[in-house]
Amino acid sequence: MTTPVSSDHVLFHVNEQAGRAFFWISIGLAVLTAFLQGLVTALALMTEASARWTFRFRLALLEHWWWSMVSILLIASLVTVMLSFASGNGGDAISVLALSSATFLAMVRYTLPAWQHRHYARTRWLAWTGPSRTSIKREKQKFCGDMQAWRRLIAENAQKLSQLQPTPSDDYGWRLWPVSGIGHDPADVLTFLDPNSASPVEMEKGQHPVGVYFNADENSNNVSLLWGPDQGFRRVISRAVSSMPLGLLQSNPTIVDGYEGKGLTKAMGILGRNKGLQPWRLVFRLDSAVSTHMESASTWTPRPAKVLRSFYKSTLKAQYGGLGDDYVSATVELALIMADMPHWAINRWLSERLEHQSLQQNMFLAQTALFTATEEERHAALTAHYESSYVSMILSLNYMDLRMKNKRESRTVTICRPDIFCLGVLLKARGYSEPSWWSSREVCQARHDERRHLSQELDWRFPMAKLLGLEKWPEGFEGSPSIW
């Protein structure tokens, strides 16, 4: 005589085959979930430990979907084990409680934070993988051509390039399909080239190297190359990441004192790519009057991150102190603005490459505006254009059109850098008389466009003047014709 099995907990009856199917499905889903959860956690830990930051930041772009999949599988496993338990065909109360707790913890601990940080992960990726400026030898600028030219150079020097010690942060990592783009750093490629060998850019015929800035000093040993996706290079994390505090590279970054560090991480990604040849000469004369004005009269007012100024400054002073006080002041302002801006505005600004001194304006000045200028005017203008570039960068962020605050309206807004205005103000602050090219039709149109695309409601003139060395904005300077 057999003892009947207690079925007090049975809520409904199904045939034995269906009940067992519920049970084994729940076990299979639980095993698959454990594998996926372990895989993403292991990949995150291993990429961080090995400094493979390009791979790590790529993973972060997909983590919210990955953890959503894990949560869905956990919920499905929980549902099937509950059905099996409720029908009396397997499972027990302890396993149901354990699985329900694991499901809840996975959602609260991983899935929800991943969705919360998804916009930051995207912005961080753009901030760290955008076009970079690299110093190269002047004699090798003739090799800087378009994508086809770079591919030929790499193919011709493939054996030499294969002998280079790989940089961990450049490792693109696993991929499900082939990824286009050149995986080498142009500085590495140029290292192996003989200056006397044939080049893709015929400078003797007036061709200009692709991505190379015109330098004020035509006899300098180095020039600045802006390279990135436009020349066919793959997006990779800036190698400046090797100098970053590890706490700022986490998905929810904090500084040593425990304060929120997302603004710092985004800013330092930009600063690792846009310095140019002589960053210690960049002008940014910030004082308390200017900082107060920029906080109270800003597109992003009330600028709540301003309370972090002293904490951000201590971190950035340790990082960039050797480049001078002006440079540190600019980095602090950039980090604070980045902390206050919405993700769509930063992403739009980065996608238009406004973190860089405008290469188009540099070429416009050198090839058009300054074509008939004296040598002294040419040197002064190109120098001032570079040295005022950080003021232009900060003002382009702080004084965007007010419609940029609304995600939907922002799609129709044109944003820009006031490079020409900043160049003119710095020349005036240095005591130069009105340049011969300042009132040309093309320059007047450029100034008109800059004035039109900055905020019409906010005063950007006062901080521009002060940051570049004037006590106040010169009356009529922004007019057409301009009063110098």
N, C-alpha and C positions, 0 to 999 in steps of 0.2 A: 504494500500500500504506500503510495507516494504522498508526500506532504505538499499541499497546494502552495504556490508562491503568492505572497501577499501582493495585492494589486490596489492597495488603498490610494496610491498616488496616480493611478491611471485615469486620465480624463476622457480618452476616447480609445477605441479599438481599431486596429488595422491588422491585416494579415501579417504573419511573421516575416515574410520576405520584404515587405515594404518597411516594416519597423527596422529590420537589420540594415536595409539600404540607407535609411536616415542616419543610423549610427555610423556606418562606414564612410558615408559622405562627409559627416562632421569631422571624423578623424582625418580624412584626406585633405579637407580644407584647412584644418588646423596645422597639418604638416607643411602644406604649401605656404601658408601664412608665416609660419616660423622661419621658413627658408627665405622668403622675400624680406621679412623684417630683419633677419640677421644679415642678409646681403647688403641692404642699403646702409645699415649701421656700420658694418665692416668696411664698406667702401669709403664712407665718410671719415672714419678713424684712420684708415690706411693712407688716404690721400693727404690728410692734414699732417700725419706723422712724417710722410715722405716729401712734404713741401710741393706736391703736385697741385698747385692752386688753380691752374686752368681747368683741370679735371674736376676739382672740388667745386669750383664756382659753377661749372656746367651742371653738376649733379644738383646743386641748390636750385637751379631753374626748374627742375622737375620734381623736387621733393614733395611738394603739396599733392601732386598727382600720385606719386608713389605711395605716400602714406594714406591717401584716400582709398587706393586699391587694397592696401593691407586692412584698413578698417572695414571695407565692404566684405572682404573675405572672412574676417572675424565675425561680423554680424551674421553672414550666411552660415558659418560653422555653428554659431550660437543657436540660430533658429533650428537647424537640423538636429542638434543634440537635444534641444528642448522637445522637439517633436518625437524623437526616439524615446526620451525619458517619459514624456507624458503618455505615450502609447504603451508603455511597459515593455519595450523591446530592447532595452539597453541603457547605459548611462546611470548616473546617480546624482543626487542633489549636490554633492561636493563638486563634481566636475562641471555641473551647470553653473554653480556660483563662481568657480574659478575662471571659467571662460567668460562669463559676463563681466567679471572684474577686469580681466585682461583686455576685453573689448573697450570698456569704458576708459581705462588708463591709456590705451593706444590712441584713442580719439582725443582725449584731453591733453596728453603729454606730447604727442607728435603731430597728429593730423591738424588740429586747430591752430597750433603755433605755426605750422608750415604754411597754411593758408594765410595766416596773418602776416607772415614775412615774405610772401611771394613777390609783392611789388618792390620791396627793398632788394630782394635777390636779383631782380631784373635790372634795377637801377645800378646796383653794385657791379653787375656784369658789364654794363655799358660804360661805367666810370673807369673800370680797370682794363678794358679791352679795346678802347677806341684807338684812333690813329696816334702814333707816337712821334716825337721829335728826337732825332739822334744826331749827334755830332759826327761828321765824317771828314776825311781829308779832302781839301779843295781839289786836289789832283785826281780824285776818284769820283767827283760828281758827274763826270761825263758818262759813267756807267748806269746812272739812275734814269731808267727809261720807264716804259709802261709794263703791263703784266707780261706780255710776250718776251720783252727784253730781259726781265728778271728770270723768267723760266729758262731762257737760253743760257744765261750766266750760271744758273744752278745746275743745269744739265752738264755744262762743260766742266764744272768743278765738283761734281757729285762725289768723286772719290775723296777729295780733300775735306769736303764738308762732313763726310761720314766718319772722319777721324776726330772730329771735335767732341769734347766732353759734353754730353747732353745737359741742358739746364732743366732741373726738375720742374720748375714752374711753367715751362713751355710745353710739357707733355699734355697733349690734347685728350688722351685717355680713350676708353672704350667708345665705340660707336656702332650703331646698328646698320648704317649704310655709309658708303664712301663720302668723305667730306672734301669739298673743293677748297682751294686756297693754298698758297705757299706756306710751308711750315717753318721756314728758316728766317732768322733775323737778318735784315739787310747788312747790318754792321759785320756780321760773321761772313756773309758772302763777299763783301768788298775787301775783307782782310786778305783773301787769296789772289786778288786780281793784280796783274802787272799794270802799272799806270801807263805803260807804253803800248799796251795791246789795243786791238781794235775795240771801239766802243759803239754802243747803239745811238748815242746822242752826238750829233755833229755840231759841236759848239762853234767851230770855225765858220759854219754857215748860218749862225745866228740862232740855232736851236737852243732851248733852255732845258736843263734837266728837269724831269718830272718830280714835283714835290720839294724842290730845293728852294729855300728862301734866298732872295737877293740880300747880300750882306753889305752893311755900310762901308766896311773896310774891304776893299777889293783885293788887298794883298794879304789877308789873314790866311793862316794855315788851314783853318777848318770852316766848313759851312754847315748849315742846319738842314737836315732832311726830314720832311714830314711823310711818314709812310703808314700804310694800313690797307684796308680793303680796296681802296681805289686803285692800288697797284697790284691787286690780286693776292695780298697777304692774308693769311688766316687770322681770325681774332684769337689772341692769346693774352694772358694776364701780363701786365707790365712787369719787367724784372725788378722794379723797385719794390715789389712785394716782399723781397727777401729782407728788407730793412723794417718791415712792419711788426709792431707788437702783436703777438699771437691773439691776445684778447680782442683785438679789433678785426680779426679775420673770421670770427665766429658768426653764426647766423643771427645772433642777437648780441652785437658787440658792446663791450663796456670798456672804459678806461680803468686805470689802476685804482682810482678812488671809488669805482663802482657806478659812475655816472654813465648814462646812455652815450654810445659812441658812433651811431650810424652816420652822423654828419661828418665826423672825422674820417671814417673809412671811405666814404664817397669822395671827400675832398682829397685825400691822400692818393687815391687812384688817379685822379686828374693831375695832381701835382707831380706824380711820377712820370707823366707823359708830355707835359707842355712847358718845361722850363726854358728851353732854348739854350743858346751858347753861353750867355753870361747872366745867370739869374740873380747874382748879387748886385747887378746894376738896375734891376727893375725898380720902378718908382712907385711908392705907395705910402704917402706921408699921412698916416692916420693919427688923429688926436681925439680927445674925448668929445669935442664939439661935433666932429664929423661922424663918429660912431653913434652918438645919440641921434643925430639927424637921420642917419641911414636906418636906424631901428624904428624911429617914430614916423618917418615919411617913406615907407617902403610898400611895394606891392604886397608884401607878405606880413605887414603890420598886423598884430602887435609883436611879431618876432619873439615868441616865448623862449627860444633857445638862448637868448642873450644872457640869461642868468648863468650859462655855462662858460662864459667868455674866459674867466680866469683859469678854469680847469682845462679847457681846450688849449689855451695859450701855453700852459706848462708842458703839455704833451708835445705841441708843435715846436716849441722853443728847443726842446731836447732833440727833436728830429731835424730841424732846419736852421738852428741858431747860427751855424757857420755861414749862412748866406745873407745875414744882416737883418736888422730890425724891420726894414720895410717889407722884406720878403715874409718874415714871420707874421707881421700884421695882416698881410694879404691872405695868408693861409688860414689864419683864425677867422677872418671875415668870410672866406669861402666856406669853411666848415660850418659856421653858424647859419649861414643862409641855406646851405644844403640840408641842415637839420630842420629848417622851417618850411621849405618848399614842398608842395605835393609832388608825388612821384611822376605824374604825367608831364608836369612842367619841366622837371629835370631831364626826363627821358627825351622830351622834344628838343631841349637845348643841346643835349649831348648828341642826338642824332643829326643835328645840323652842324656839329663840330665847332660850336662857339666857345669851347674851352681853349681853343688855340688862337694865337695871333693870326689874323686872317691872311692866308697865303694869297688869296685873290687880290686883296688890297695891297699887299706887299708887291705883287707883280704889277698891279695897276700903277702904283707910285713909281716903281723903277722903270717901267717900259712906256708909260703914257704921261702921267702927271709931271714926272721929273725929267722927261726926255730932253727938254731944252733948258733945264735948270743948271745953275753953276755947280761945280764940284762941291763947293762948301754947302750949298743948299741940299744937294743930294745926300751928302754924308749926314747932315743934321736931321733931315727928314726920316731917313731909314733908321737912324739910331733912335730917334724919338718914337717912331712907330713901334719898335720892339720894346723899348723901356717903358712905354705907357700901356703895354698890352695887358698887364694884370689889373690896372684900373678899369680898362675897357671891359675885361671879363667880369669883374665884380659888379659894375654898373649894369651890364646886360642882364644879370641875374636879379639884382635888387629892384630894378625899375622896368620890369616887363610891363607890357600892356595889361591893364587890370582885368581884362577878359580872360587872361591866362589862369585866373583863380577858379574858373569854371571849366570842368573837363570838357564838356560838349562845345562851349564857345571857343575854347583854346585851339580847336582844330583849324579855325579860319584865321587865326592871328599870325601875322608875320613878326618874327623876332630877329634881332640883329645885335651886333656889337658896335658901339660908337667909336670905332678905331680912328676915323679921320678927325673927329672933334677932340679926342684925347691927344692925338698927335699934335694938333694945332695948339691946344692949351699948354702942353709941355714945351713946345718951341717958344711960345710967348713967355712962359715962366722963366725960361733960360735967357730971355732978353733979345731974342732974334726979332728983326723987323719982318714985316709981312713978306712971305716968300712969293716969288714971281708966279708960282703955280697955284696959289691959294684960291684965287678968284676965277680959275678956269671953269669952263662949263661943266666938265666931268666932275671936278671936285665939288662944285656947288651942288650938283645933283646928288652926289654921295652924302654930303652933309644934310641935305633935305630929307633923304631917305632915312638916315639915322635918327634925325629929330622926329620924324613921323612915326617910327616904329618903337621908340621909347614911350614910356607912360606920359600921356598928355596932362594928367592931373597932378603929378608929383614933381617935386623940385629935384632933378638930378644934376642941375648945373652947379649948385653950391658944393656938393661933395666932389664933383669932378675937378673943380678949380682947386679946392683945398688939397685933395690927394695928389695933385700934380705940381703943387708949389705956389699957386696964386692965393692971395688973401680973399678975393671975391671974384665972382664971375664978371668978365669984361662986358660992359654994356654993348649990345648990338652984335656981339661976336657970332651968335648963331644965325644972324640974319642973312639975307641974300639980296644985295651984296653984304658981305661980312665986314663989320667995323673992327679992324685989328687993334 
